[in-house]
Amino acid sequence: MASKTSLKVNGNQLELNPFVESYVYQIAGGMVSSLKDTAAIKKLLLEVTASGDVEMTLNGKTMDINFFVTEIIRSTLAGMVSTLKGAEGKLNTLELKIG
């Protein structure tokens, strides 16, 4: 894994051990790299807002994503973090940074 990965859930910074950091990096990176018109990931920011929207910034560029992609990303990230220490309870907001 070449890039640093950080994760905040409901405003709380989660401590990621090397396995979890690599897992989150691989899953998020795979989802994003599979999308049309994406470049190699140097910097990625995925945010799930309190309203349930997903905002994606890839290499400094805000990416437009449709409803289907929003649902896949939100559901996948929610499932990934739901059992992590510090992410207990209802997922209101999530911020995932790579790079």
ABEGO torsion letter per residue (X at the ends): XABBBBBBBGGBBBBBBAAAAAAAAAAAAAAAAABBGBBBBABBBBBBBAAGBBBBBBGGBBBBBBAAAAAAAAAAAAAAAAABBGABEBBABBBBBBX
